[in-house]
Amino acid sequence: MQLLLFFILFEYVNPLKFLVYSPQFAKSHVNFMGKISDILIDSVHEVVMLSPLLDTSLKSAGTKKARVIKIPQCEEAQEYEDFIQISNAANAWTTGNSLLVFQWDAVFSAWISQCNATILHPGLLQSLRDDNFDVAITESIDFCSPGLFHLLKIDKWAVTDSFAINDGNFFYTQTPSIPAYVPSMMGGNTGESKTFYERFDNFFTFCFTIWFNERFFPVYDKMFRSPDIKKTDQYQELFASNSLVFTNSEPLVDFPRPSSARIINIGEIAVSSGHNKLNQT
Ligand SMILES: *[C@@H]1O[C@H](CO)[C@@H](O)[C@H](O)[C@H]1NC(C)=O
């Protein structure tokens, strides 16, 4: 049904020109955005993918059909690549030290620097403006795109999540979360019914995630501050100005949660339709 809605939304209209912002930082995200781009092209739309390189080991922008504009990796992103390949890979699943989560600050710094390198890339903004895009799509995880779309004067844009909906999604969904019974994506290992302590733990993780992510908004605010962004427009407000949010969630198997008209679940969209026969074991 969700897939059908997605097609109805985009299929039976005039061909549109899409800008898909998809930084190459992790395979599942890149594949998800690539798959969406290819589906749009199969539905007669035109897609240009803007793909800043954060991790050069990925080797692909995930799309087989879209025109890809690659932005070279900046120096700080090179450090991120080393972190993700070496120390994070070695420690993430084995450590008992929860403070290691702050190693992720290296990821945020890389995103910020790569965003800066992207908007300053010679000639890029003008050539994207000349493309006259109708619509843009981005993921919520990298905060660069609302500012970028604003600079390009694209005011119809959608957010996607290649995972189920994130904790503290209010800044882009404008829809409340209910941590009392919806387990936090970043550490909720309980079901809907929880003991008092589990609820407290879930609420704490939920609040921590919001703080952890949103402390970087002022940096983006400053980076994109320009005469045509009104003083009252904080970055969160720019983020909230999206039209639709597509999540990689399947409501039949996901936890029940508040939703709104702007949230459309497109779970399974990136799943291959082919399958191998199960063997005996
Ligand atoms: C962006 O790059 C410019 C030029 O290299 C630099 O002066 C500025 O501090 C950078 N901004 C951020 C937020 O990294």
The ligand as an SDF file (V2000), in Angstrom:
LIG
                    3D

 14 14  0  0  0  0  0  0  0  0999 V2000
   34.3210   26.6130    5.7440 C   0  0  0  0  0  0  0  0  0  0  0  0
   35.4510   26.7790    4.9360 O   0  0  0  0  0  0  0  0  0  0  0  0
   36.0140   28.0750    5.0020 C   0  0  0  0  0  0  0  0  0  0  0  0
   37.1310   28.1340    3.9490 C   0  0  0  0  0  0  0  0  0  0  0  0
   37.9850   27.0580    4.0390 O   0  0  0  0  0  0  0  0  0  0  0  0
   36.5160   28.3330    6.4230 C   0  0  0  0  0  0  0  0  0  0  0  0
   37.0270   29.6410    6.5140 O   0  0  0  0  0  0  0  0  0  0  0  0
   35.3290   28.1770    7.3940 C   0  0  0  0  0  0  0  0  0  0  0  0
   35.7890   28.2930    8.7210 O   0  0  0  0  0  0  0  0  0  0  0  0
   34.6860   26.8140    7.2030 C   0  0  0  0  0  0  0  0  0  0  0  0
   33.5010   26.7210    8.0460 N   0  0  0  0  0  0  0  0  0  0  0  0
   33.2140   25.6210    8.7700 C   0  0  0  0  0  0  0  0  0  0  0  0
   31.9650   25.6800    9.5920 C   0  0  0  0  0  0  0  0  0  0  0  0
   33.8970   24.6160    8.7540 O   0  0  0  0  0  0  0  0  0  0  0  0
  1  2  1  0
  1 10  1  0
  2  3  1  0
  3  4  1  0
  3  6  1  0
  4  5  1  0
  6  7  1  0
  6  8  1  0
  8  9  1  0
  8 10  1  0
 10 11  1  0
 11 12  1  0
 12 13  1  0
 12 14  2  0
M  END
$$$$
